[in-house]
Amino acid sequence: MSNEEQGVVGIVGAGLVGALNAIYFAQRGWKVELYELRPDMRLPVHRESRRGKSINLALSERGLSALRATGLDLEKTILEASVPMKARMVHINGTQMSQAYSVNGKHINAVDRARLNELLLDAAEEMKNVTVHFEHRLLQADMDNNNLEFMVANEEKRVYHHDLVIGADGAYSKMRSQMMRRMRMDYNQEYIDTGYCELSMPPATGPDGKPTFALDPNHLHIWPRHTFMLIALPNPDYSFTCTLFMPFQMFEDIKTEEQLIQFFTENFLDSIPLIGEESLKKDFFANPRGSLVTVKASPHNYEDKSLIIGDAAHAMVPFYGQGMNCGFQDVEVLHQILDRHHIKPVSKSNRIEGLKEALDDYSKTRVKDAHAICDLALYNYYEMSHAVTSIKFLARKKLEGVIHYWFPSIIIPLYTMVSFSTLPYSRAIERWHRQSHWLNVAMISTTLATASLVASVGFKYRDQFLPTVRSAIDTMKHLF
Amino acid sequence: MSNEEQGVVGIVGAGLVGALNAIYFAQRGWKVELYELRPDMRLPVHRESRRGKSINLALSERGLSALRATGLDLEKTILEASVPMKARMVHINGTQMSQAYSVNGKHINAVDRARLNELLLDAAEEMKNVTVHFEHRLLQADMDNNNLEFMVANEEKRVYHHDLVIGADGAYSKMRSQMMRRMRMDYNQEYIDTGYCELSMPPATGPDGKPTFALDPNHLHIWPRHTFMLIALPNPDYSFTCTLFMPFQMFEDIKTEEQLIQFFTENFLDSIPLIGEESLKKDFFANPRGSLVTVKASPHNYEDKSLIIGDAAHAMVPFYGQGMNCGFQDVEVLHQILDRHHIKPVSKSNRIEGLKEALDDYSKTRVKDAHAICDLALYNYYEMSHAVTSIKFLARKKLEGVIHYWFPSIIIPLYTMVSFSTLPYSRAIERWHRQSHWLNVAMISTTLATASLVASVGFKYRDQFLPTVRSAIDTMKHLF
């Protein structure tokens, strides 16, 4: 073998993206060292401590595609542990209105983060060339030699060497901050004034005395209230996990249980009996306030040495349900690019041939898509909390949907491109902007045609229609 | 005294801004603990290691005002150690053109960073309530209790408690990163593709055999070449410190001494004999390449606990010569605000009354000014490397200058507002935008009047002038 050795990749963070990436690298024939700060979440003692803290994620096509591409049973196993959601259920004035995610009946999938992580860790550990190291806290990285120093189980320091290091250690990534000390990385983090608090909605009791869902389970429930909102996602155990999003100041203004109940009575009346008054009070005051940050970094790689993926490279607000899906797609795209560059799991004098070009290529491709979905997720906060209640918005959505149903390749709704395709995010947005242009032209032309028709029928209504026509023509001018 | 104690402020970083801030806090009657990572730069052994590495800064009105406000002899002492620069000297095609900084003969001052730092440290240590701790490396900060843990002289860990902690530890601030772990701080860092390398130009020999300046000392010399440039600032010892700014790729393309000399021959011919061929080769290949980053953070304070100032809060590219001036002004503004809020150096149960409101006020005021000068510094890179050679730009500058000379309060050149006043940066820029508008109106009106005059004299020239008139009218339309 002379100076050749099997390539070793070190992955920091055995969360969702890190674990999936370990599987991909193992399948390419690399030796994989997967490091995780926390103890093994699958041990009974740690499972116990997770009770009542289920966090749901919405798994959609980008995530599913990355699971499918492993060729393992992952997609099937994970879908079995999830609840399909085919529509939003909007709660306004005590009524519920269903808004389908797709005119073709496509759905997204509510899945428990911890359960998903366990399934991925099981699959990773089944590969003979993956070693998972729990309770490994990264202390520092020698970026040029790819030596990582860890504090192991709070007891001793150990140093490991790698040919490539990948940071999949989340929004507050230690790997990223180590890379920033060594390279010129552009970096941006921005918080929104909105925070969140989780509440749980227990199973209801069905007519047969058995547990059942308190709300229609095949929906993502939303109580949109413009500056704040409540959402609820189903769990396979018949409970719902609710999240209240609102400005930090509003959280601070609710100081007593009476104020809380009054706030819910005024805004989310139908949710109170479903959550239960006692449980609501307990959760609201005991659970932490989460904050929401957007993180953008560029580039994502440091030469042929290291790379950040998932939240470490692009944390986003959760309003498009794309955080995990984007992270999973990172993994699929990364390995497509490694394929394209014919990267072999062979290290010659601590170098993998062609790796720098491949990782540069990855950053070039993925940075713009990551930036695009970060921006879109922020925009969708507006849509979820605000626009889903506007008639104009709904009319526009309806028109998009109708055109897409009859001419599926002419107008594709943005939500469909993001959640039900694997089209790069940046291209989905470009296409959306082009479509919006023509959709506006169509809507204005329709207005003009109607107005002309009315005018030709009788001069009687002319005065009423003239302002509309003028404004339509004005808008037309801006479109060209 | 019951539960009252003297307020203790901990300042991390005894650089220029940290040392000045220590003086201000001491004058307010606080107990000041000033921590510095490096050993005492004033000890002969460390002085020696600094030789040939002088970095010059341009001290202007904002910095001077902050020194003056201490009431000490600081301004005078420091000006004595500096060289006044009243103009830019632009080197093009072997000729030199002087461009005054101000129509009133105002000047900026070249000062050696290390010398300035020494003078400030001396002044700080003269205050009986300041203690300077050298070789203190910040390990971590307990942000809510203001306990700072340091590694002292690479030997032992020590923890110090404070009522208020201030991070003045530069662009890569450790205090800032500790604050970011505890609070929602918006943060942005962005590199430019341009790097820099320092070169030194030794004293020349005068006709009397004594050392003298190789170039006119009362100028900031610039060799602007659009995508790259060379600058030179005078030192009191008759040498100049030169800095070559250019894209990293260009640095990398110069691999041999021959390529270097060819590059200088083509671009900076007149500088070669002044720097000296051997010294040029040595410096260019031995000195490190610096990178240039813009850092913006918001807010600058964490409640009443901590604050970042200077580069820690707002690193900027060096092209407006405002980095230090802005940092000194931070100190002056901070203490004006502490005065306005009547902050007393008295700690009751580890709290200083009114401090949160004062620090919130500081962030509110200073964040927008810091962002403004960061953006302007980036814009000035364009002006320095590019625009100083354009005729249109120079005509516009001249017009500004003439109007300012005759009507000093109508049009104030931006450079004058930034460098020769203490007007908040954000207001200087607002005013500049308003002025630019009217200056454009004036220039276009002049063009129109001239054209009409010519047209009335004879139709002969009509065709030549029509396009100018049309374009002037078009531009006018955009201005309103």
Interface residues (C-beta under 8 A of the other chain):
Chain A: Y172 S177 M180 R181 R184 M185 D186 Y187 N188 Q189 E190 Y191 S291 V293
Chain B: Y172 S177 M180 R181 R184 M185 D186 Y187 N188 Q189 E190 Y191 S291 V293
